[in-house]
Amino acid sequence: MKAAIIETFGGPDVFRMADLPRPEPKPGELLIRVSASSVNPVDAGVRSGKILPGDPAHFPMILGWDAAGTVEALGPETQGFAPGDRVMAISPQPGTLVGTHAEYVALPASQVVKIAAAVPFTTAAAVPLIGSTALAALQALQLPQGARVLINNPKGAVGAMATAIAPLLGLELAAPDAQNADGAIDVRGRAHAQQAFAAVKDGGAYATIVPEWWKPGGVFTAARGITPVTVQNPANQEVLVPLAGWLAQGVLIPEIGDILPLDRITEAHRRLETPGYSGKFVLDHSS
């Protein structure tokens, strides 16, 4: 199968296209023919060696969390899907060492969800990682409908998705400079995290997707009746299902910066790391 691989950590130029054996789905897994994937900042972190897998790195390495395509085959004991189903999926690379920038990927069925026929693969591929992270963060706040939530970078990848999803959950969006918000989501870290925390009213809710900036006993304390929650991507159907539903209804539309062929992944990474970029870079595997 065709795959975009790295054989060492480094800059965007370390990518090369290669032919690798097609994976075989294990029990509980699906083999997906990938029509589109997308590039996320975490991919650049892994590629550069700044974000490393828990186990020793295995090269050649395929990066990529997001995928959309069709089910090619089912592993033993896999249920709920059939060959030909249109799906989107998430693979928490590097933890799984299974990336999606390839012609095929084998993933647990629990990380895959069906998508409607009207949803383009290139649209669906932009959603799994940022969409599930944003939804999990909003759910972690446990706010009632009508509550005001502040998102401290509504133009960033996860922030823009959280801004789009919040009204679908019945929440109101607070202005970035608002005070006394019912809840806040930090997607930036550092001083921005502290500012978001300060903007929450006493007894409100606060969640961050950048947990390294929260330390018990530090700036985020329970003194104001706020218990900070750190959110990691859940990577499961529970958060993918509502995202697929909103895509089918046309009420959730990801911001796509550009769609490039898979073999131009180096360009996608280079542009991703350019200050001021916006939108997701989607890789079209069929072109």
N, C-alpha and C positions, 0 to 999 in steps of 0.2 A: 504494500500500500504506500501511497505518497504521504510524506509527513515532513513538517518543518521541525528540525531538530537543532539542539545545541550539543556540542561535545566538550565544552568548557564554559566557565562563567566569563562574562565580559560585556562589551558594548553591543549595540544592535547588530553589528556586522558578524557576530558569531553564529547567526542562523544559516543553515543551508538546507536545501531540499534533499530528501533521501528516500530510498525504497526500503521499507521494513516489513517483516512478517505481519500478516493480519492477525490481530488478537482473537483468541477463542473465548467466548463467554463462559464463565464459570457458573455453578449453581446459583440461581437468584439474580443473574446478570442478563443484560441485553447487549447485543452487538448492534451498534448504531452506525449507519452510513452517514457521515457528517456532511451536511450541505453548507453549513456556515458556522463559524465560531467568532469569538471577539477577543480583543486585547484589553487587559485591565492593568492598572498600576502595579498590582501584586505580581503580574507576570514579569514586568520590568525589574522588580525587586529580586525575583528568583534568578532571572537571566544574568543580572549583575553580580550575584553572589551575596547580596545584602540580606535576602530572606532565604534561609536554607531549610531543607527538609529535616525532620527529626532524625531520620536515618541517614547514613552516608549517601551522597548523591550517586545516582546511577546514570552513566552516559552510554549511548546517546539519550538525551532527555527531551521529551515532548512537553511543551508548556501548554497553558490554556485551561480555564475553568468552564467556559460556556460552550454549549453546542446545541445545534438544532439540525434535525435531519429525519431519516426514516429508519424504523426498526428493520434490520437485516436478518437477524436470527435470535432465538431465545436459548439461553443456557438451560441446563436441567433444572426442573422444579420451579422455573420462572413462570409466574402467572400474571394476568391482567393486561397483557399486551399481545400483539400478533404482528408477524412480518408485514411491513407496509405501513404501519401506524406512523403518523407524523408526530414527532416529539421534540421537546426541548429538555436539556439536561444540564446538570452541574457536576463537576469533578473537582474536589478541593485539592488541586495541585499546589504546593509540592507534597502535602501530607500523604496523598495516595500514590504519588509518582505516576499518575495516569493523566496525561494531558489530552486536550481536545483539538489541537492543531494538526489533525491527521485525517486521512480518508475514512478511517474507521476508529471507533473507540468502544471498548467493552466496559459497561458501568452497572452497578447495582440498580435494579428496578426501582428501589426506594429513592433514587436520585434522578428519576426520569418522570415526566408527565406528558400526556398527550396534548397536542395543540390543534386548534381548529383549522380546517382546510383553507380558510380565507387569510390566515396569518402567514405572511412571507417568512421563510426560514431566516433571512437576513434580519428581520425585525425581532423574531423570537430569540436569536442568538445574542442579542444585545441586552437581554433581560435577566437571566438566571442569577448571576452573582450580585449585581448591584440591586436588583429587585428584591431578592430574598434577604439581603442585608438590611435594606431600607425597611421592608415590612417587619422583620424581626425586631428592629430597633423601635419602630412605632408601637408594636405589640408589647414590648418590654415596659413601656411607659404606663400601660394599664389605665389610660385616660378614658373618661366617658365621652360619648358623642357630644359635640359642641364645645369641647375644651380647646384652648388655644395652645398650639405647639410651635416652638421656635426651632428652626433648622439653621445651623450657623454657616452653612455654605450651600445655599439653594441652587447654585449654578454648577457645582461639582457633580461627579457621576452619581454617587450614592445620594447626595443632597438633592439633586434634581429629581431622582426617582422617589425619594421620600416626600418631596413637595407635591409630586403628582399623586402619590398613593394616599396621603393624609386625608384629602377631601373624600376619597372613596370609602374611608373608614368613619366618616362623619366628623372629622376634626377640622378646626379652623386654623389657618396659617397665621402666625404672628409675624410682624415685620422683623427683619434681622436685627434691628436696633431696639426692639420692644423690651419692656420691663414687665415684671409680674406675670410672666407667661405661666400657664398651668404646667407645662412641661417643655423640655428642650432635648434636642438630639445634637450631640457633637460629632461632626465628621471630619474635623480638622486637627484637633489636638493642640498642644502647647498653650499659649496665652488665649487662643480662641476658645479652648475648652473651658478655661476659667471664666471667660466673659459669658459664655452660654450658661454656665452654672449660676453665675451671679444674677442672670436675667430671670431665673425661675423664682416664683413666689415661695414663701415659707410653706413647707408641707407639700410642695409640688413634686414633680417627677423629672428625673434626669437619666439619660442613657448616653453612652459614648461607644463608638465603634473603634476608637483609638485607645485601647486600654492601658498602654504604657504610660499615658499621661495622668492616670489616676493611681494614687498611692494612699492606702489607708493611713489616716492621721495627717494627711497632707492638706492641700487646698480644698479637697472635696471631703467634707465631714458631714456627719448627721446632725450637726449643731442646729441647723435651720429646719430640721424635720425632713430633710431630703436624703434619700438613700441612693447613691449613684449605682447604676447598673451598667456593667460592661457587656457588650454584645459581640458574639462571634457568629459567623455565618453558619446557620443550621444545616444547610445542604441536604434538604429532604423534601419529600412531596408535600408535606404540610404547608410549607410556604410557597412551593411552586404551583400548587393547584389554584389558589386565588389569582396568582399572577397570570396563569393561562386563561382563566375566566375573564379577567379584565382585558386581556389582549383580544380575545374572541369578541367581546362587546365593543371593542374600539375605544374604550375609555382610558386605556393606558397605552401611550405611544412613546417609546424611548427616543431620546435625542441621539441620532446617529451622525457623527462627524463626517465619516466617509466609509465607503465600501471598497475594499481592495482585494485582489486575488490572493490566495494563500501564499503564493511564492513571492509576494511583496511584503512579507511580515517584517522584514528589516525596516522598511519605510514606515510601517505602522508604529513600530517601537520608537523609531527616531522622532516621529511627530508626536507620539504620546509624551515624550520627555521634553518637548518644546514648551517653554512657559507660555501660558495663555490658551492652550488648546481647550476645546470643549467638545462634548459629544463622544460617543463610543466609536472606536475603529472596529468595523466588522470585516471579517475575512470570508470571502466567497470561495468555497472549495470547488465549485463547479466551473469556474472561469479559468 
